[in-house]
Amino acid sequence: MRTMHKIIYPVSTKFGAPMGRHSVGTLPTDKKVFDSFIPMSGGYDRGGAYWGTPDNVRVKYTKDLSYIEFYRP
């Protein structure tokens, strides 16, 4: 499974889509940190979380997913 699929996993609640996603951990100094654009459609990521517009959300993460930070540039 690709790392991005692990980060943008399907979400849903009985009240509908959650607003965004939670960040995890703190920025490490001893691991490589990747940065990627999150594909979106109509304010929702592929997993169903709602971000609103503009659709410019990015994520910084480590390969082991001990650090994940969502942000807008």
N, CA, C, O and CB atoms as a CASP TS submission, in Angstrom:
PFRMAT TS
TARGET T0000
AUTHOR 0000-0000-0000
METHOD Language model
MODEL 1
PARENT N/A
ATOM      1  N   MET     1       0.850  -1.182   0.000  1.00  0.00           N
ATOM      2  CA  MET     1       0.000   0.000   0.000  1.00  0.00           C
ATOM      3  C   MET     1       0.892   1.241   0.000  1.00  0.00           C
ATOM      4  O   MET     1       1.857   1.321   0.759  1.00  0.00           O
ATOM      5  CB  MET     1      -0.965   0.001   1.229  1.00  0.00           C
ATOM      6  N   ARG     2       0.563   2.194  -0.847  1.00  0.00           N
ATOM      7  CA  ARG     2       1.339   3.428  -0.918  1.00  0.00           C
ATOM      8  C   ARG     2       1.177   4.239   0.369  1.00  0.00           C
ATOM      9  O   ARG     2       0.136   4.194   1.024  1.00  0.00           O
ATOM     10  CB  ARG     2       0.908   4.266  -2.136  1.00  0.00           C
ATOM     11  N   THR     3       2.215   4.968   0.707  1.00  0.00           N
ATOM     12  CA  THR     3       2.205   5.768   1.930  1.00  0.00           C
ATOM     13  C   THR     3       1.068   6.782   1.919  1.00  0.00           C
ATOM     14  O   THR     3       0.415   6.975   2.944  1.00  0.00           O
ATOM     15  CB  THR     3       3.542   6.484   2.108  1.00  0.00           C
ATOM     16  N   MET     4       0.814   7.433   0.792  1.00  0.00           N
ATOM     17  CA  MET     4      -0.247   8.429   0.740  1.00  0.00           C
ATOM     18  C   MET     4      -1.616   7.793   1.005  1.00  0.00           C
ATOM     19  O   MET     4      -2.486   8.439   1.588  1.00  0.00           O
ATOM     20  CB  MET     4      -0.244   9.133  -0.622  1.00  0.00           C
ATOM     21  N   HIS     5      -1.819   6.549   0.589  1.00  0.00           N
ATOM     22  CA  HIS     5      -3.082   5.860   0.875  1.00  0.00           C
ATOM     23  C   HIS     5      -3.235   5.577   2.369  1.00  0.00           C
ATOM     24  O   HIS     5      -4.353   5.521   2.880  1.00  0.00           O
ATOM     25  CB  HIS     5      -3.165   4.547   0.082  1.00  0.00           C
ATOM     26  N   LYS     6      -2.119   5.398   3.066  1.00  0.00           N
ATOM     27  CA  LYS     6      -2.171   5.203   4.519  1.00  0.00           C
ATOM     28  C   LYS     6      -2.496   6.510   5.239  1.00  0.00           C
ATOM     29  O   LYS     6      -3.151   6.501   6.281  1.00  0.00           O
ATOM     30  CB  LYS     6      -0.835   4.640   5.032  1.00  0.00           C
ATOM     31  N   ILE     7      -2.044   7.624   4.688  1.00  0.00           N
ATOM     32  CA  ILE     7      -2.296   8.933   5.293  1.00  0.00           C
ATOM     33  C   ILE     7      -3.719   9.400   5.004  1.00  0.00           C
ATOM     34  O   ILE     7      -4.405   9.903   5.893  1.00  0.00           O
ATOM     35  CB  ILE     7      -1.285   9.968   4.776  1.00  0.00           C
ATOM     36  N   ILE     8      -4.158   9.232   3.766  1.00  0.00           N
ATOM     37  CA  ILE     8      -5.496   9.680   3.345  1.00  0.00           C
ATOM     38  C   ILE     8      -6.415   8.456   3.281  1.00  0.00           C
ATOM     39  O   ILE     8      -6.893   8.082   2.211  1.00  0.00           O
ATOM     40  CB  ILE     8      -5.443  10.419   1.946  1.00  0.00           C
ATOM     41  N   TYR     9      -6.649   7.849   4.423  1.00  0.00           N
ATOM     42  CA  TYR     9      -7.514   6.674   4.522  1.00  0.00           C
ATOM     43  C   TYR     9      -8.980   7.122   4.546  1.00  0.00           C
ATOM     44  O   TYR     9      -9.271   8.262   4.909  1.00  0.00           O
ATOM     45  CB  TYR     9      -7.170   5.836   5.796  1.00  0.00           C
ATOM     46  N   PRO    10      -9.905   6.231   4.160  1.00  0.00           N
ATOM     47  CA  PRO    10     -11.324   6.592   4.162  1.00  0.00           C
ATOM     48  C   PRO    10     -11.837   6.939   5.566  1.00  0.00           C
ATOM     49  O   PRO    10     -11.532   6.248   6.538  1.00  0.00           O
ATOM     50  CB  PRO    10     -12.148   5.448   3.582  1.00  0.00           C
ATOM     51  N   VAL    11     -12.610   8.007   5.654  1.00  0.00           N
ATOM     52  CA  VAL    11     -13.198   8.430   6.925  1.00  0.00           C
ATOM     53  C   VAL    11     -14.680   8.718   6.722  1.00  0.00           C
ATOM     54  O   VAL    11     -15.101   9.151   5.650  1.00  0.00           O
ATOM     55  CB  VAL    11     -12.467   9.683   7.490  1.00  0.00           C
ATOM     56  N   SER    12     -15.436   8.480   7.732  1.00  0.00           N
ATOM     57  CA  SER    12     -16.846   8.871   7.737  1.00  0.00           C
ATOM     58  C   SER    12     -17.348   8.767   9.161  1.00  0.00           C
ATOM     59  O   SER    12     -16.827   7.986   9.958  1.00  0.00           O
ATOM     60  CB  SER    12     -17.700   7.980   6.769  1.00  0.00           C
ATOM     61  N   THR    13     -18.337   9.537   9.473  1.00  0.00           N
ATOM     62  CA  THR    13     -18.948   9.486  10.794  1.00  0.00           C
ATOM     63  C   THR    13     -20.453   9.485  10.599  1.00  0.00           C
ATOM     64  O   THR    13     -20.933   9.713   9.488  1.00  0.00           O
ATOM     65  CB  THR    13     -18.487  10.686  11.694  1.00  0.00           C
ATOM     66  N   LYS    14     -21.193   9.235  11.644  1.00  0.00           N
ATOM     67  CA  LYS    14     -22.644   9.242  11.496  1.00  0.00           C
ATOM     68  C   LYS    14     -23.176  10.640  11.200  1.00  0.00           C
ATOM     69  O   LYS    14     -24.329  10.800  10.798  1.00  0.00           O
ATOM     70  CB  LYS    14     -23.299   8.695  12.753  1.00  0.00           C
ATOM     71  N   PHE    15     -22.329  11.654  11.401  1.00  0.00           N
ATOM     72  CA  PHE    15     -22.721  13.038  11.123  1.00  0.00           C
ATOM     73  C   PHE    15     -22.171  13.537   9.795  1.00  0.00           C
ATOM     74  O   PHE    15     -22.346  14.713   9.474  1.00  0.00           O
ATOM     75  CB  PHE    15     -22.252  13.947  12.240  1.00  0.00           C
ATOM     76  N   GLY    16     -21.508  12.684   9.007  1.00  0.00           N
ATOM     77  CA  GLY    16     -20.948  13.082   7.719  1.00  0.00           C
ATOM     78  C   GLY    16     -19.433  13.160   7.761  1.00  0.00           C
ATOM     79  O   GLY    16     -18.793  12.530   8.602  1.00  0.00           O
ATOM     80  N   ALA    17     -18.866  13.930   6.857  1.00  0.00           N
ATOM     81  CA  ALA    17     -17.418  14.033   6.723  1.00  0.00           C
ATOM     82  C   ALA    17     -16.818  14.884   7.834  1.00  0.00           C
ATOM     83  O   ALA    17     -17.390  15.905   8.215  1.00  0.00           O
ATOM     84  CB  ALA    17     -17.054  14.616   5.365  1.00  0.00           C
ATOM     85  N   PRO    18     -15.651  14.462   8.361  1.00  0.00           N
ATOM     86  CA  PRO    18     -14.977  15.304   9.356  1.00  0.00           C
ATOM     87  C   PRO    18     -14.305  16.497   8.680  1.00  0.00           C
ATOM     88  O   PRO    18     -14.005  16.461   7.486  1.00  0.00           O
ATOM     89  CB  PRO    18     -13.934  14.481  10.149  1.00  0.00           C
ATOM     90  N   MET    19     -14.075  17.550   9.457  1.00  0.00           N
ATOM     91  CA  MET    19     -13.358  18.721   8.963  1.00  0.00           C
ATOM     92  C   MET    19     -11.864  18.444   9.073  1.00  0.00           C
ATOM     93  O   MET    19     -11.317  18.415  10.175  1.00  0.00           O
ATOM     94  CB  MET    19     -13.755  20.012   9.757  1.00  0.00           C
ATOM     95  N   GLY    20     -11.206  18.243   7.943  1.00  0.00           N
ATOM     96  CA  GLY    20      -9.772  18.017   7.921  1.00  0.00           C
ATOM     97  C   GLY    20      -9.353  16.712   8.568  1.00  0.00           C
ATOM     98  O   GLY    20     -10.156  15.794   8.737  1.00  0.00           O
ATOM     99  N   ARG    21      -8.084  16.648   8.924  1.00  0.00           N
ATOM    100  CA  ARG    21      -7.498  15.465   9.572  1.00  0.00           C
ATOM    101  C   ARG    21      -6.543  15.937  10.658  1.00  0.00           C
ATOM    102  O   ARG    21      -6.087  17.080  10.643  1.00  0.00           O
ATOM    103  CB  ARG    21      -6.753  14.548   8.532  1.00  0.00           C
ATOM    104  N   HIS    22      -6.247  15.054  11.596  1.00  0.00           N
ATOM    105  CA  HIS    22      -5.337  15.380  12.696  1.00  0.00           C
ATOM    106  C   HIS    22      -3.889  15.192  12.276  1.00  0.00           C
ATOM    107  O   HIS    22      -3.559  14.248  11.559  1.00  0.00           O
ATOM    108  CB  HIS    22      -5.644  14.515  13.923  1.00  0.00           C
ATOM    109  N   SER    23      -3.030  16.095  12.725  1.00  0.00           N
ATOM    110  CA  SER    23      -1.597  15.923  12.551  1.00  0.00           C
ATOM    111  C   SER    23      -1.093  15.003  13.652  1.00  0.00           C
ATOM    112  O   SER    23      -1.737  14.849  14.690  1.00  0.00           O
ATOM    113  CB  SER    23      -0.851  17.295  12.575  1.00  0.00           C
ATOM    114  N   VAL    24       0.076  14.386  13.414  1.00  0.00           N
ATOM    115  CA  VAL    24       0.631  13.399  14.342  1.00  0.00           C
ATOM    116  C   VAL    24       2.100  13.727  14.601  1.00  0.00           C
ATOM    117  O   VAL    24       2.835  14.056  13.671  1.00  0.00           O
ATOM    118  CB  VAL    24       0.479  11.951  13.778  1.00  0.00           C
ATOM    119  N   GLY    25       2.527  13.640  15.854  1.00  0.00           N
ATOM    120  CA  GLY    25       3.932  13.775  16.210  1.00  0.00           C
ATOM    121  C   GLY    25       4.492  15.181  16.057  1.00  0.00           C
ATOM    122  O   GLY    25       3.762  16.141  15.810  1.00  0.00           O
ATOM    123  N   THR    26       5.820  15.273  16.214  1.00  0.00           N
ATOM    124  CA  THR    26       6.538  16.539  16.063  1.00  0.00           C
ATOM    125  C   THR    26       7.609  16.373  14.997  1.00  0.00           C
ATOM    126  O   THR    26       8.067  15.263  14.722  1.00  0.00           O
ATOM    127  CB  THR    26       7.168  16.997  17.412  1.00  0.00           C
ATOM    128  N   LEU    27       7.998  17.485  14.406  1.00  0.00           N
ATOM    129  CA  LEU    27       8.980  17.474  13.321  1.00  0.00           C
ATOM    130  C   LEU    27      10.281  16.825  13.786  1.00  0.00           C
ATOM    131  O   LEU    27      10.922  17.331  14.707  1.00  0.00           O
ATOM    132  CB  LEU    27       9.247  18.906  12.817  1.00  0.00           C
ATOM    133  N   PRO    28      10.685  15.714  13.165  1.00  0.00           N
ATOM    134  CA  PRO    28      11.912  15.036  13.586  1.00  0.00           C
ATOM    135  C   PRO    28      13.146  15.711  12.987  1.00  0.00           C
ATOM    136  O   PRO    28      13.074  16.357  11.942  1.00  0.00           O
ATOM    137  CB  PRO    28      11.872  13.554  13.179  1.00  0.00           C
ATOM    138  N   THR    29      14.266  15.548  13.665  1.00  0.00           N
ATOM    139  CA  THR    29      15.527  16.090  13.156  1.00  0.00           C
ATOM    140  C   THR    29      16.409  14.985  12.593  1.00  0.00           C
ATOM    141  O   THR    29      17.419  15.268  11.948  1.00  0.00           O
ATOM    142  CB  THR    29      16.273  16.844  14.261  1.00  0.00           C
ATOM    143  N   ASP    30      16.042  13.730  12.827  1.00  0.00           N
ATOM    144  CA  ASP    30      16.884  12.608  12.420  1.00  0.00           C
ATOM    145  C   ASP    30      16.281  11.743  11.316  1.00  0.00           C
ATOM    146  O   ASP    30      16.827  10.684  11.005  1.00  0.00           O
ATOM    147  CB  ASP    30      17.172  11.754  13.605  1.00  0.00           C
ATOM    148  N   LYS    31      15.167  12.168  10.716  1.00  0.00           N
ATOM    149  CA  LYS    31      14.518  11.389   9.661  1.00  0.00           C
ATOM    150  C   LYS    31      14.230  12.281   8.470  1.00  0.00           C
ATOM    151  O   LYS    31      14.064  13.493   8.611  1.00  0.00           O
ATOM    152  CB  LYS    31      13.215  10.738  10.175  1.00  0.00           C
ATOM    153  N   LYS    32      14.173  11.665   7.286  1.00  0.00           N
ATOM    154  CA  LYS    32      13.809  12.405   6.085  1.00  0.00           C
ATOM    155  C   LYS    32      12.321  12.725   6.125  1.00  0.00           C
ATOM    156  O   LYS    32      11.499  11.861   6.432  1.00  0.00           O
ATOM    157  CB  LYS    32      14.166  11.601   4.808  1.00  0.00           C
ATOM    158  N   VAL    33      11.980  13.973   5.814  1.00  0.00           N
ATOM    159  CA  VAL    33      10.592  14.417   5.805  1.00  0.00           C
ATOM    160  C   VAL    33      10.180  14.662   4.361  1.00  0.00           C
ATOM    161  O   VAL    33      10.847  15.396   3.631  1.00  0.00           O
ATOM    162  CB  VAL    33      10.399  15.702   6.672  1.00  0.00           C
ATOM    163  N   PHE    34       9.081  14.047   3.955  1.00  0.00           N
ATOM    164  CA  PHE    34       8.541  14.193   2.613  1.00  0.00           C
ATOM    165  C   PHE    34       7.438  15.243   2.631  1.00  0.00           C
ATOM    166  O   PHE    34       6.817  15.479   3.668  1.00  0.00           O
ATOM    167  CB  PHE    34       8.008  12.839   2.078  1.00  0.00           C
ATOM    168  N   ASP    35       7.196  15.870   1.488  1.00  0.00           N
ATOM    169  CA  ASP    35       6.173  16.896   1.363  1.00  0.00           C
ATOM    170  C   ASP    35       5.387  16.602   0.096  1.00  0.00           C
ATOM    171  O   ASP    35       5.976  16.410  -0.968  1.00  0.00           O
ATOM    172  CB  ASP    35       6.795  18.335   1.331  1.00  0.00           C
ATOM    173  N   SER    36       4.066  16.564   0.198  1.00  0.00           N
ATOM    174  CA  SER    36       3.254  16.194  -0.949  1.00  0.00           C
ATOM    175  C   SER    36       1.946  16.975  -0.990  1.00  0.00           C
ATOM    176  O   SER    36       1.390  17.341   0.045  1.00  0.00           O
ATOM    177  CB  SER    36       2.969  14.708  -0.926  1.00  0.00           C
ATOM    178  N   PHE    37       1.470  17.219  -2.195  1.00  0.00           N
ATOM    179  CA  PHE    37       0.169  17.814  -2.448  1.00  0.00           C
ATOM    180  C   PHE    37      -0.895  16.745  -2.218  1.00  0.00           C
ATOM    181  O   PHE    37      -0.675  15.584  -2.562  1.00  0.00           O
ATOM    182  CB  PHE    37       0.082  18.399  -3.896  1.00  0.00           C
ATOM    183  N   ILE    38      -2.043  17.106  -1.645  1.00  0.00           N
ATOM    184  CA  ILE    38      -3.147  16.173  -1.442  1.00  0.00           C
ATOM    185  C   ILE    38      -4.185  16.408  -2.535  1.00  0.00           C
ATOM    186  O   ILE    38      -4.777  17.485  -2.601  1.00  0.00           O
ATOM    187  CB  ILE    38      -3.780  16.343  -0.021  1.00  0.00           C
ATOM    188  N   PRO    39      -4.414  15.412  -3.394  1.00  0.00           N
ATOM    189  CA  PRO    39      -5.435  15.572  -4.438  1.00  0.00           C
ATOM    190  C   PRO    39      -6.815  15.774  -3.819  1.00  0.00           C
ATOM    191  O   PRO    39      -7.192  15.071  -2.882  1.00  0.00           O
ATOM    192  CB  PRO    39      -5.449  14.346  -5.375  1.00  0.00           C
ATOM    193  N   MET    40      -7.561  16.733  -4.346  1.00  0.00           N
ATOM    194  CA  MET    40      -8.879  17.047  -3.796  1.00  0.00           C
ATOM    195  C   MET    40      -9.889  17.243  -4.912  1.00  0.00           C
ATOM    196  O   MET    40      -9.542  17.470  -6.071  1.00  0.00           O
ATOM    197  CB  MET    40      -8.814  18.302  -2.914  1.00  0.00           C
ATOM    198  N   SER    41     -11.148  17.147  -4.520  1.00  0.00           N
ATOM    199  CA  SER    41     -12.248  17.401  -5.438  1.00  0.00           C
ATOM    200  C   SER    41     -13.381  18.048  -4.652  1.00  0.00           C
ATOM    201  O   SER    41     -13.937  17.438  -3.739  1.00  0.00           O
ATOM    202  CB  SER    41     -12.722  16.085  -6.137  1.00  0.00           C
ATOM    203  N   GLY    42     -13.718  19.270  -5.004  1.00  0.00           N
ATOM    204  CA  GLY    42     -14.813  19.968  -4.341  1.00  0.00           C
ATOM    205  C   GLY    42     -14.611  20.194  -2.855  1.00  0.00           C
ATOM    206  O   GLY    42     -15.584  20.236  -2.102  1.00  0.00           O
ATOM    207  N   GLY    43     -13.365  20.341  -2.417  1.00  0.00           N
ATOM    208  CA  GLY    43     -13.083  20.591  -1.012  1.00  0.00           C
ATOM    209  C   GLY    43     -12.881  19.331  -0.178  1.00  0.00           C
ATOM    210  O   GLY    43     -12.619  19.432   1.020  1.00  0.00           O
ATOM    211  N   TYR    44     -12.996  18.143  -0.781  1.00  0.00           N
ATOM    212  CA  TYR    44     -12.836  16.870  -0.080  1.00  0.00           C
ATOM    213  C   TYR    44     -11.590  16.147  -0.581  1.00  0.00           C
ATOM    214  O   TYR    44     -11.303  16.164  -1.778  1.00  0.00           O
ATOM    215  CB  TYR    44     -14.085  15.982  -0.268  1.00  0.00           C
ATOM    216  N   ASP    45     -10.844  15.509   0.333  1.00  0.00           N
ATOM    217  CA  ASP    45      -9.734  14.674  -0.113  1.00  0.00           C
ATOM    218  C   ASP    45     -10.290  13.309  -0.521  1.00  0.00           C
ATOM    219  O   ASP    45     -11.476  13.041  -0.334  1.00  0.00           O
ATOM    220  CB  ASP    45      -8.647  14.530   1.008  1.00  0.00           C
ATOM    221  N   ARG    46      -9.446  12.458  -1.071  1.00  0.00           N
ATOM    222  CA  ARG    46      -9.891  11.154  -1.581  1.00  0.00           C
ATOM    223  C   ARG    46     -10.471  10.249  -0.504  1.00  0.00           C
ATOM    224  O   ARG    46     -11.251   9.347  -0.812  1.00  0.00           O
ATOM    225  CB  ARG    46      -8.742  10.451  -2.246  1.00  0.00           C
ATOM    226  N   GLY    47     -10.112  10.470   0.728  1.00  0.00           N
ATOM    227  CA  GLY    47     -10.633   9.665   1.825  1.00  0.00           C
ATOM    228  C   GLY    47     -11.946  10.172   2.389  1.00  0.00           C
ATOM    229  O   GLY    47     -12.552   9.512   3.233  1.00  0.00           O
ATOM    230  N   GLY    48     -12.399  11.343   1.934  1.00  0.00           N
ATOM    231  CA  GLY    48     -13.678  11.871   2.355  1.00  0.00           C
ATOM    232  C   GLY    48     -13.639  12.973   3.394  1.00  0.00           C
ATOM    233  O   GLY    48     -14.695  13.471   3.785  1.00  0.00           O
ATOM    234  N   ALA    49     -12.458  13.379   3.861  1.00  0.00           N
ATOM    235  CA  ALA    49     -12.361  14.476   4.826  1.00  0.00           C
ATOM    236  C   ALA    49     -12.582  15.810   4.101  1.00  0.00           C
ATOM    237  O   ALA    49     -12.101  16.003   2.984  1.00  0.00           O
ATOM    238  CB  ALA    49     -10.972  14.461   5.551  1.00  0.00           C
ATOM    239  N   TYR    50     -13.306  16.716   4.739  1.00  0.00           N
ATOM    240  CA  TYR    50     -13.612  18.013   4.141  1.00  0.00           C
ATOM    241  C   TYR    50     -12.578  19.050   4.557  1.00  0.00           C
ATOM    242  O   TYR    50     -12.262  19.175   5.740  1.00  0.00           O
ATOM    243  CB  TYR    50     -15.020  18.474   4.542  1.00  0.00           C
ATOM    244  N   TRP    51     -12.049  19.797   3.581  1.00  0.00           N
ATOM    245  CA  TRP    51     -11.057  20.840   3.824  1.00  0.00           C
ATOM    246  C   TRP    51     -11.542  22.214   3.402  1.00  0.00           C
ATOM    247  O   TRP    51     -10.938  23.215   3.787  1.00  0.00           O
ATOM    248  CB  TRP    51      -9.781  20.515   3.100  1.00  0.00           C
ATOM    249  N   GLY    52     -12.596  22.296   2.636  1.00  0.00           N
ATOM    250  CA  GLY    52     -13.047  23.576   2.113  1.00  0.00           C
ATOM    251  C   GLY    52     -12.213  23.994   0.919  1.00  0.00           C
ATOM    252  O   GLY    52     -11.489  23.189   0.332  1.00  0.00           O
ATOM    253  N   THR    53     -12.325  25.256   0.573  1.00  0.00           N
ATOM    254  CA  THR    53     -11.560  25.748  -0.562  1.00  0.00           C
ATOM    255  C   THR    53     -10.683  26.905  -0.106  1.00  0.00           C
ATOM    256  O   THR    53     -11.030  27.536   0.892  1.00  0.00           O
ATOM    257  CB  THR    53     -12.496  26.185  -1.718  1.00  0.00           C
ATOM    258  N   PRO    54      -9.603  27.220  -0.743  1.00  0.00           N
ATOM    259  CA  PRO    54      -9.101  26.603  -1.962  1.00  0.00           C
ATOM    260  C   PRO    54      -8.531  25.206  -1.694  1.00  0.00           C
ATOM    261  O   PRO    54      -8.191  24.860  -0.562  1.00  0.00           O
ATOM    262  CB  PRO    54      -8.036  27.492  -2.597  1.00  0.00           C
ATOM    263  N   ASP    55      -8.439  24.422  -2.759  1.00  0.00           N
ATOM    264  CA  ASP    55      -7.947  23.038  -2.654  1.00  0.00           C
ATOM    265  C   ASP    55      -6.420  22.994  -2.708  1.00  0.00           C
ATOM    266  O   ASP    55      -5.850  22.403  -3.625  1.00  0.00           O
ATOM    267  CB  ASP    55      -8.540  22.166  -3.784  1.00  0.00           C
ATOM    268  N   ASN    56      -5.773  23.601  -1.756  1.00  0.00           N
ATOM    269  CA  ASN    56      -4.307  23.665  -1.775  1.00  0.00           C
ATOM    270  C   ASN    56      -3.689  23.050  -0.513  1.00  0.00           C
ATOM    271  O   ASN    56      -2.691  23.567  -0.011  1.00  0.00           O
ATOM    272  CB  ASN    56      -3.847  25.120  -1.921  1.00  0.00           C
ATOM    273  N   VAL    57      -4.247  21.982  -0.002  1.00  0.00           N
ATOM    274  CA  VAL    57      -3.726  21.349   1.213  1.00  0.00           C
ATOM    275  C   VAL    57      -2.526  20.470   0.857  1.00  0.00           C
ATOM    276  O   VAL    57      -2.528  19.765  -0.153  1.00  0.00           O
ATOM    277  CB  VAL    57      -4.833  20.507   1.921  1.00  0.00           C
ATOM    278  N   ARG    58      -1.520  20.530   1.699  1.00  0.00           N
ATOM    279  CA  ARG    58      -0.311  19.713   1.550  1.00  0.00           C
ATOM    280  C   ARG    58      -0.087  18.934   2.834  1.00  0.00           C
ATOM    281  O   ARG    58      -0.689  19.230   3.867  1.00  0.00           O
ATOM    282  CB  ARG    58       0.934  20.594   1.214  1.00  0.00           C
ATOM    283  N   VAL    59       0.780  17.937   2.763  1.00  0.00           N
ATOM    284  CA  VAL    59       1.112  17.143   3.939  1.00  0.00           C
ATOM    285  C   VAL    59       2.618  16.900   3.978  1.00  0.00           C
ATOM    286  O   VAL    59       3.234  16.576   2.963  1.00  0.00           O
ATOM    287  CB  VAL    59       0.336  15.799   3.935  1.00  0.00           C
ATOM    288  N   LYS    60       3.204  17.062   5.174  1.00  0.00           N
ATOM    289  CA  LYS    60       4.592  16.703   5.431  1.00  0.00           C
ATOM    290  C   LYS    60       4.541  15.443   6.278  1.00  0.00           C
ATOM    291  O   LYS    60       3.729  15.358   7.199  1.00  0.00           O
ATOM    292  CB  LYS    60       5.396  17.873   6.150  1.00  0.00           C
ATOM    293  N   TYR    61       5.399  14.449   5.986  1.00  0.00           N
ATOM    294  CA  TYR    61       5.352  13.182   6.713  1.00  0.00           C
ATOM    295  C   TYR    61       6.677  12.439   6.630  1.00  0.00           C
ATOM    296  O   TYR    61       7.491  12.684   5.739  1.00  0.00           O
ATOM    297  CB  TYR    61       4.233  12.304   6.172  1.00  0.00           C
ATOM    298  N   THR    62       6.877  11.533   7.568  1.00  0.00           N
ATOM    299  CA  THR    62       8.014  10.620   7.526  1.00  0.00           C
ATOM    300  C   THR    62       7.505   9.283   6.994  1.00  0.00           C
ATOM    301  O   THR    62       6.316   8.981   7.091  1.00  0.00           O
ATOM    302  CB  THR    62       8.684  10.458   8.946  1.00  0.00           C
ATOM    303  N   LYS    63       8.395   8.500   6.442  1.00  0.00           N
ATOM    304  CA  LYS    63       8.013   7.223   5.830  1.00  0.00           C
ATOM    305  C   LYS    63       7.340   6.283   6.827  1.00  0.00           C
ATOM    306  O   LYS    63       6.441   5.529   6.454  1.00  0.00           O
ATOM    307  CB  LYS    63       9.236   6.544   5.235  1.00  0.00           C
ATOM    308  N   ASP    64       7.767   6.320   8.097  1.00  0.00           N
ATOM    309  CA  ASP    64       7.163   5.443   9.112  1.00  0.00           C
ATOM    310  C   ASP    64       5.880   6.033   9.718  1.00  0.00           C
ATOM    311  O   ASP    64       5.267   5.424  10.596  1.00  0.00           O
ATOM    312  CB  ASP    64       8.171   5.170  10.223  1.00  0.00           C
ATOM    313  N   LEU    65       5.481   7.218   9.247  1.00  0.00           N
ATOM    314  CA  LEU    65       4.264   7.917   9.680  1.00  0.00           C
ATOM    315  C   LEU    65       4.244   8.293  11.162  1.00  0.00           C
ATOM    316  O   LEU    65       3.174   8.465  11.745  1.00  0.00           O
ATOM    317  CB  LEU    65       3.075   7.064   9.383  1.00  0.00           C
ATOM    318  N   SER    66       5.416   8.419  11.765  1.00  0.00           N
ATOM    319  CA  SER    66       5.475   8.902  13.136  1.00  0.00           C
ATOM    320  C   SER    66       5.271  10.423  13.191  1.00  0.00           C
ATOM    321  O   SER    66       5.015  10.990  14.252  1.00  0.00           O
ATOM    322  CB  SER    66       6.817   8.519  13.775  1.00  0.00           C
ATOM    323  N   TYR    67       5.390  11.065  12.025  1.00  0.00           N
ATOM    324  CA  TYR    67       5.153  12.505  11.894  1.00  0.00           C
ATOM    325  C   TYR    67       4.290  12.737  10.649  1.00  0.00           C
ATOM    326  O   TYR    67       4.655  12.324   9.548  1.00  0.00           O
ATOM    327  CB  TYR    67       6.511  13.304  11.801  1.00  0.00           C
ATOM    328  N   ILE    68       3.153  13.396  10.831  1.00  0.00           N
ATOM    329  CA  ILE    68       2.259  13.772   9.732  1.00  0.00           C
ATOM    330  C   ILE    68       1.720  15.169  10.072  1.00  0.00           C
ATOM    331  O   ILE    68       1.125  15.370  11.130  1.00  0.00           O
ATOM    332  CB  ILE    68       1.073  12.708   9.534  1.00  0.00           C
ATOM    333  N   GLU    69       1.934  16.124   9.170  1.00  0.00           N
ATOM    334  CA  GLU    69       1.434  17.482   9.392  1.00  0.00           C
ATOM    335  C   GLU    69       0.732  17.984   8.145  1.00  0.00           C
ATOM    336  O   GLU    69       1.340  18.066   7.077  1.00  0.00           O
ATOM    337  CB  GLU    69       2.581  18.437   9.782  1.00  0.00           C
ATOM    338  N   PHE    70      -0.538  18.320   8.271  1.00  0.00           N
ATOM    339  CA  PHE    70      -1.315  18.890   7.178  1.00  0.00           C
ATOM    340  C   PHE    70      -1.225  20.406   7.262  1.00  0.00           C
ATOM    341  O   PHE    70      -1.281  20.975   8.352  1.00  0.00           O
ATOM    342  CB  PHE    70      -2.799  18.413   7.227  1.00  0.00           C
ATOM    343  N   TYR    71      -1.086  21.066   6.106  1.00  0.00           N
ATOM    344  CA  TYR    71      -0.996  22.526   6.126  1.00  0.00           C
ATOM    345  C   TYR    71      -1.384  23.104   4.758  1.00  0.00           C
ATOM    346  O   TYR    71      -1.455  22.398   3.753  1.00  0.00           O
ATOM    347  CB  TYR    71       0.434  22.976   6.516  1.00  0.00           C
ATOM    348  N   ARG    72      -1.628  24.400   4.769  1.00  0.00           N
ATOM    349  CA  ARG    72      -1.844  25.140   3.523  1.00  0.00           C
ATOM    350  C   ARG    72      -0.670  26.109   3.370  1.00  0.00           C
ATOM    351  O   ARG    72      -0.317  26.819   4.313  1.00  0.00           O
ATOM    352  CB  ARG    72      -3.240  25.907   3.526  1.00  0.00           C
ATOM    353  N   PRO    73      -0.068  26.135   2.177  1.00  0.00           N
ATOM    354  CA  PRO    73       1.080  27.045   1.968  1.00  0.00           C
ATOM    355  C   PRO    73       0.660  28.505   1.900  1.00  0.00           C
ATOM    356  O   PRO    73       1.505  29.384   1.729  1.00  0.00           O
ATOM    357  CB  PRO    73       1.817  26.677   0.686  1.00  0.00           C
TER
END
